[in-house]
Amino acid sequence: MTKISKTIILMFIDAILVTGSVYVAYLLRFDFQISERYFQVLPYVITIYIALMLISFYSFKIYKRIWQYASVGDLISILKGALLGSVFFYTIHQFIVQYFYGHIVVPRSIYLLTTILVFMSVGGSRFLWRIFRDNYMKIQPHHRRALIVGAGEAGVLVVRELKHNQADLYPVAFIDDDLQKQKSEAMGVPIVGTRQHIPQIVKKYEIQDIIIALPSSSRTDIAEIINICKETNAQIKIIPRVNDLIHGKFTVNMIRDVSVEDLLGREPVKVDMDGITGYLREKAVLVTGAGGSIGSEICRQVANVEPNKLILLGHGENSIYQIEMELKRDFPQLSIYPMIADVQDRARLEDIFATHKPDVVFHAAAHKHVPLMEQNPVEAVKNNILGTKHVAECADAIGTDRFVLISTDKAVNPTSVMGATKRVAEMVIQNMNAKSKTSYAAVRFGNVLGSRGSVIPLFKKQIAQGGPVTVTHPEMIRYFMTIPEAVQLVIQAGAYTEGGETFILDMGKPVKIADLAHDLIRLSGLEPGKDIEVQFTGMRPGEKLYEELLTNEEGAIATKHDRIFVGKHGEIIQSKFERNINAIEVSVKSGDQLKQSEMKVVLQEMIPSYQSSISESKLNHIQIQEKIKASMEVVATLERKLN
């Protein structure tokens, strides 16, 4: 049924209700014995009243309201409409009709009685419809039984929507931590316990789905509830955050599955927008690796602060095309320049920098796949080290104001070629900072959820294929952060740099990869070990059991942002460092590439902490626990320094 059809039907019903209200008003006024004099003018009164009431109701948007959600505010609107209609009738009758037709008399009490009766009948009809809609949908055999966590306004919205829209889920019980609500009902659904009772309630009520309806709760609180829900076999779902629930406009489609981000239990990053806008607004910004997961997000967030122009530099034409089209759609006024280039091509870079003269450079281009780089160390060196050197030197040549390198926690005490090359890349920009007017900085963080080549998409794909989910080692742990919050901190760190810093992002608590695999299986509505197997395949070349954020020599210094710290490096012997870099560069350019083992020896010389020969899979259980404990202490150290 169209909106126009619904409006016509409602107006027709209201016309009948107004007719009845006027007639009953006359009956009450004359003790159910209407005299001939007044009965003759009754059609006139009814007709005028219908016209004026419908016009009044329309002016108060009564016919645009969704009456299955009728509230006190809607009743007030109906009352205002009824009052306005009666005032119009009184004015028209007293000052126009009676002036020309004095024999047409309407007792003044009729106005008051009609107003009351119209309000009661029209308002009552709307609430009768709501009551009918709230109760007509009963649980059916095809319904999945749902437990709603949170009996507040959001929980009531969920129940109402599930009952009204013939969803596959049907609410059978509420959970709420408010003890005053226990053993009560909301929308006909009983409140049967607190969060601690979830496992027992799921079993007792045969719950198949748990819906967390706490949009204003902290992420820590949500993560705790999810952990309790994981003890059950029920599928866990969640409704959006409070900012997404505007004016109660909630639909069943807004209920989503719990994501890995929800499991992290970390509050969203707060960014100093004034600080960011200060160094990016009206500036020329260049992003290398702009088609990658981190690079493309940097482009999106930089575009929000209105730079003068945005240069998208990348090697893959498809990914650059995609981010260019997205930005042109979302930011049509922004000057965007897509550049297909390889950071190893020095001449091409010089041309781009000379043409666009970027004020700020975010260098995100890198080879990051650990096992692949173990097999192709020369390519890792060419891209991660020499590519960084080329971009950094081009920035110096044209007088770029700030240069921010995207680094990784794998650069700390590296055991892989990828980590070692990223550590050298940090040293490259540190060395450049010592002799350039450009402010160079690196930002170091751990794994980001959903990035290309990360473990989360792999696990999801394996689950979709029916398993098994492969984990390299039962004790392997990693730090995780969402792509948007990591990039927000990267951009914020760029505002803090004075040159030469390595910024370390507080990644929160590390997560066991095996636990993550089990959680993803449960979140998919399956049972680990029964529906989907988890297999341990052994550590791959270059992998570490744990990641670190700081070397032993680095000290964490707090910044103005509670999630960003600064690690200070020791001094680099410039002549020796540049000699090693130049030797590598000459070797690569000449085509006389070093053998893989020899390349690792050069990296070992440049980074004494690089221990590629260590096989962590051979460590005993006590050594493993000691390393994990040491990694956890880094987080504690950062928190102590902050406090």
N, C-alpha and C positions, 0 to 999 in steps of 0.2 A: 504494500500500500504506500502511495506517495505521500509526501508531506501535505500537499494541497488536499488530497482526499481525507487524510486524518483531520486536518483543520476544519473542513466542511462538516464532517461527521460530529466533531466535538461541538461546533457552533450549533448544529441542529439539536444535539442533546441538551445544550445549555438553553436553547430557545424553549424547549419543552419544560425544562426545570424552572425557567423564569415565568412561563405561563402558569405552571402549577403554584409557584410562590405567590404570584399576584392574586390568584383565585383564593388560595388558602388565607392570605392576608385579609381579603374582604370577608371571608367566612368568619374569621376570628374577630374582626372588627364589629360585625353585625350579629354575633352570636348564632352563626349558621343560618340566618334568615335575611338574605340580601333583598332590600326593597327594589321595586321595579325601576325607580329613578336611578339608582346606582348600578343596577344590573345592565341597563341599556348602554352605559358608558364603559362597561367593562372591556369590550373588544378594543376600544380606542386606547384604554390604559395599558392593556396587555401588549398591543402592537408597538406603541411608543416605548414601553419598557424593554421589550425584546431588542429593538433597534439600538437603544441607548446603552443597554447592558453589554451587548456584543461589541459595540464600538469601544466601550470602556475597558472590557476585558482584553480586547486586541491591543489597546494602547498600553496596557500593563504587561504585554507579551505572555498572557496566560496560555495562548495556543502554541507557543514556541517551547514550552517547558516539557521535560521528560517526566511524565507523571508516575512512572514506576519508581522514581526516586523522590516522590513528593515529600516536602518537609514543612516545618513551621513557617519558613520564609515564603513558601508558595501559598500557604493559607492567608498570610498577611496580604499578599498581592491580590488574592481573590476578594478579601474584605475591602481593600482600597478600591477595587473595581466596582464592587457592589455599591459602596458609598458614593463614588463618583457618578455612577449611573443614576442613582436616586437624586443626587444634587442636580444633575442635568435635567431630569424629568421635572423636578420641582420648579426650576428656573424657567424652563420652557412653558410649563403649564400656567404658572402664576403670572408671568409677564407677557406672554404671547397668546396662548390658547384662550385663557379665561377673559382676556381683554376683548376678543372678538366673539367668543362663545361663552357667555356668562353662565349659561345653564349647565355647562359641563363642570361638575364639582367633584374633587377628589379629596376625601378626608385626609388631614395631615398625618394621622396615625398610620395610614396606608404606606407612606414613605418609609417610616421606621420599621414596620412589620415586614414589608417587602425586602428591605435591605437585609434584615436578619435572616429571613427565610431563603433568599437567594444565596447568601453566604453559606448557610447550613447545607443547602441542597447541592450547590455546585462544588463546594469544598468536600462535602461528604462523598460525592460521586468520585472525586479524584482519589480520595483515600480508600474507598472501597475497591477501586481498581488496583491500587498498590497492594492492598491486603490480598486480593485475589492473585496477583502476580507473585507475591511473596510465598504463597502457599500451594500454588497449583502443581509445581514441579516436585514430585516425590522421587525417591531413589528407585532406579530401575536396574534390572539384571546386568545391563551393559555398563553401568556406571562404575568407575574406580572410586574406592572409598578414600576420602581425603581428610587429613587432620590439619586444622588451621592453627598456626602458632602466632598468637597475638589476638586478643579479643577486643582490640580498640577499634577506632573508626576504620582503619585500613582493613582489618580482619572482617568487619561487618560488610564493607564494600565487596570484598572477595566472595563472601557467602552469598550476598544478594546477586552478584553477577553470575556466579556458578548456577544458582537456582533459576535465574531468568533466561539464560541463554542456551539451555540444553547442552551444556558442556559435557565432556566425557567424565569429568570429576564431579563428585557430589560430597559436600561437607557433612561429616557425621559428628565431629567434636571439635572443641576449641581447647587450646593450651594457653594459659596466661599466668605470669608470675605474680600478679596482683592477688593477694590472698582474699581481699574483699569480694572478688568476682567468683571465687570458687563455689561450685554447686549452684551457679546461676545459669541463665540462658541468654543468648543473644541471637536474634533472628530465628528463634526456635531451635538453635543448636546448643547443646549443653557445654559448659566449661568444666572440664573433668580433671584438671591438674596443672602442675607447673612444668617447667622444662625438664626437671629431674625425673619426671614420671613418663617422659616420652616413650622409652623402650617398652614399658609395661602397657601403656595405652595403645601403642601400635599393635601389640599382640592381642590385647583384649578386644579391640574394635576392628581387628583385621584390616588395619590401615594399609593402603597401597601407595599413597602419595602424601607427602608432608609439604604444606605450603607455608613458608615463612613470611608472615605479613607484618613486618616491623620496619617500615621504610625510614623511620627517624632514628633507629638504634645505631649505635656505633658499629664499625666494622669488626672490632674486637668482640663485641657482644654477639654479632651474627656468626662469627667464626666459631665461638664457643657452642652456640646452639647447633650449628652444622656438625660439629664434632660429636655431640650427643646423638644427633639424628643418624650419623654414620654407624652407630651401634645396631641399627635396625636394617631390615632389607627393603624398606620403603624408598621410593624414588623421591629425591628432595628437590623442591622448586622454591622460587622466591619471587616477590613482586618488586617493582622498581624502587629506587630511592625516593625520598619525599619530594625532591625537586621535580620529579617526573609525574607526580600525582597532583596535577594542578586542578583545583576546584572539584576534586572527587571524580574526575573524568577517567574512570578506570574500566578497562575491558579485559575479558578473559585472555586475549592475545598478549597482554602485557605480563602475564605469568610466564616466567622463563625458568629453565633449568639452572641450578646452582653452577657457577663457573669456578675455575681454579682461582680467579681473582678473589672470590668470596672467601675461599679457604685461607688466604694469606692473613686475614684479620688485621689489616693495616689501614689506618685512616688515610684519606686522600691527601695528596700533596698540596700544600698551600704555597702559591707563587706570589712573589712581590712584583705585581704587574707594572708598577711605576719604574722599578729598577730595570725590568726587561725592556719596557718601551723606550727608556732613555737611550739605550745603545743600539737599538734596532730600528726605531721609527725613522722613516725618511732616509734609511741607509741602503746601500747596495749589499746584499747578502748572497754569498755563494755556498752551496751545499754540495759536497762530493758524496758519491754513493747515494744520490737523491732518490733513486728508485728502490732502494732497500727498505727493510722494515723500519729501521731507526732513521735513516735519511729522509724517507718520505714523511714520517711523523714530525721531524724537525721542520720540514717545509710547511706542513699544515699549521704548526704552531707559530712559526715566524710570520706566515701570511696574515695571521690574526692581529699582529701588532703594526700593520701598515708600513712595511719597508718601502723604499723608493723603487727597488726592483729585486727580483729573486732569480738567481741563476741556478738552474738544475743541471748538475754535471753528473753523468753516469755512463757506464760502458754498455749497458743493456738497453737497446732501443725500445723494447716493449714496456719495460718498467718505467722508463722516463716518460714515454707517451702517456701511460696510465695516470701518473701523478700530475703531469701537465694538464690533462683533460679534467681531472678532478679539481685542481686549483682554479682553472679558468671558469669552471662551473660555479664554484663556491666564492671565488674572489674575482669577479669580472673586471674590476677596475685595476687590478694589480698587474704590473709589467712583469711578465714571466719569460725567461729565456732558457729553453731546453738546449743543453749542449751534450752531444754524444762524444765522449772523449775517454781515454784511458789515462789514469794518473801516472802511468809509466812513460807516457809520451810527453817529454819535456817541452818540445817545440809547440805542440798543440796547447799545452797549459799556458805557456808564455803568451800565446796569441789571445787566449780567453781572458787572462788577467789584464793584459794591456788594453783590451777592448772594453771590458766592463768595470775594471778598477774596483773590485769589491772592498767594502769597508770592514766586513766581518766574514770570516770563513769558518764553516763547520765541516771538519774533515771526517766523514763517516765511511769512506770507501776503504774496504779491507777484505782480505780472505780470512774467514773466521772458522772454517770447518776443521776441527782438530785432527781427526784421523787422515783426512785428505791431504792436509799440509804436511803431515809426517811422511807421506809418500811423495810429496812434491815440494820439498823445502826451498828449492830455488825460486819457485813461483811465489811462495810466501814472502821470501826476502825481497823479490822484485816489487811486489804490490804493497806489502805492509811497511817495509823500511824505505826502499828507494822511492816508492810512490809518495809516501809522507814527506820525504826530503824534497822532492820536486815541488809539491804543492806548497810546502812551508817556505821554500826559497823564492817561489814566484810571489807569494804574499809579501815577503820582505822587499822584493824588487820594486813593487808598485806602491809600497807604503800602506799596506792593510793595517787597520787599527788593532783588530783582535783576531786571533786564530785559536780555535778550540778543536783539539783532537779527541775523538771518541775512542777510549781505550777499554780495557777489560780486566777483570780480576785475575784472569789467567796469566797476566803479565807479572804477577807477584810470585817470586820463587818458581819460575816456569819449569814445567816438565815436558812441554810440547814445543814444537817449532812455532806453531801459531802464537803461543804465549810469549815465547822468546822474541819473536819479531815485533810483537806489539810493545814489549818492554823497550826494545831498541828504538821503536818509533817514539815512545815517550822521551827517550834520551835525545833523539833528534830535535824535537821541539824545545827541550830544555837547553840544548846547545845553541839553537837558533835564538832563543830568548836572550842569551848572554851577549849577543853581538848585534841585535836588531832593535829598531825602535818599535817594532810590532810586539804586542803582548801575546805571548804564546802560553797556552795552558792545555792540560789533558784532563779528561773526566773519566774516571775508572768506576765501572759497575759490573754487576754479575749478569746472570741470564735474564732475558726479558721474555715474558710469556707471549707465545704466538709468533715469535720472529721466525724467519725462514731458517730451516735446519735445526730449530730447537726441538726439545724432547716432547713438548706438549702436542704439537700437530702429529708427530710420529705416533705417540700413544693413541691419539684419537683415531688415526687411520687404522692402526692395528686392532683397536676395539671394534671399529666398523666392519673389519674383515673377519671378525670372529676370533681374533687372537692367534697366537699368544702375544702378550705384551712383553717385550724384551727389555730387561734392565741389566746393565753391565755388572753391578756389584751390589749386594744387599746393604752395604754400609755407605754407599756414595751419597754425599750431600751437596746441595747447591743453594746459592742465594737466588731469589727470584723477585722480579719487579715487573709491573705492566709497562708496555711500551710508552703510553702517554705520560705516565708519571716519571719514568726515567728521562724522557726528553724534556719535560718541564724542568727537572733538576739540572739537566745539561745546559739549557738556555739560561737558567738562573745562575749557574756557576760562571757562565760567560760574563755576566754582569759584575761578578766579584773579582775577576782576575786582574791582577796588577802585573802579571808576567812571571812565568817559571813554575807555577803551581801544578801539582797533580791533585785534583779534587776527587775525593772519595765519597760516593753516595752511600748513605745508610740504607742497606738492603733489608733491614729487619732480621728476623731469625732465619737461619738456613733450614732448608727442607730436605728430608730424605727422599731420594728419587723413587725408592721402592714404595714408600708411603704415598707418594704422589700418584704412582701407577695404580695402586689399590683404590685411592680416592676417585680417580677418573673412571675406573670400572664401576664403582658404586654409584657415582653420579650419573652414569649411563643406564642405571636401573638394573645392573647385572651384579653377580656375586663373584668376587675373585676366587680362583681355585675351583669354582664349580662351573660357571658360565664361561669365564675367560681365565686362561692360565697365565701366570706370571713366570717367565723364565729368566734365569740369570746366565748371561752369555760370557762373562769375563771382561775385564777391562781392555779397552782398545789402546793402541799405541799413542802415547802422549797424554793420556787422560790422568787426572788426579782424583783421589777419593774425595777431597775437599778443596774448596777454593779459599784464598785469603784476600783480604783487602789491603793489607799493609805488609811491607817487608820489615825485618827486624830493625833496620836502620831508620825507618820512617816513623815520625811521631805525628799523631793525629791532633790537629788544631781545629777548634770549633770556628765556624763562620756565623754570620748573622742568621743563617737558615738552619733550623734544627735537624735537617736531613743531609747537610753538606759539610764535609770536613776537608781539611787540607793536609796532605802528606808532603813533607819537605824532603827532597833528595839530597844526597851528598854531592859534593862538587864533582864534575866530570873533568878529566884531564883532556882538555880540548884537542890538543895536537894528536894524542894517541887515538882518541875517538874518531876524529876526522880521517886519520890515516886508515883505520879499519874500514870505515864507510866507503872511502874512495877506492880502496882495494876491491871491495865487493862490487862497487859500481863498475869499475874498469873491467872486472872479470865477467860481469853479466853482459856489458855492452860488447865485449870482444867475442862473445859466443863461447869462450872457454870456461864454461860453467863448472864450478867445483862439484865434486861428487857429493852425494847426500851426506855421507859421514863427515867429509871435510867441511861442509857448510855448517854442520852442527858444532864442529870444533871451533870455528870462527865465532859462532854465537856464544859458545862456552867461554871463550876468551873475553868477549865483550860483557858477558853477564856471568859473573862467578857463581851466582845462585842457580843458574840453569843446570839441571841435573836430568838430562834426557835418558840416562841409563837406568834410573831407578824404576823398578817395577813394583808399584804399590800393591799389586794383586798378591805379592808374595809376603806382604807384611802380616805379622801375626795379629790376633784380635786386640791385644793390649796396645800395640803400636797404633792400630787404627783408631781406637778410642782416644788415645792421647792426642792424635792429630785433630780429631773432631773437637775435642775439648779446647785445643788451642785456637781453632777457628771460632768457636763460640765466644772465647775470651776477647776476641777482637771487637765483637759487637758490644760486649759489656764495657770495654775500654772506651769506645765511642760514646756510649750512654753516660759514663762517669764524667767524661770531659765536658759533655753538654750540660750536665747538671752542675 
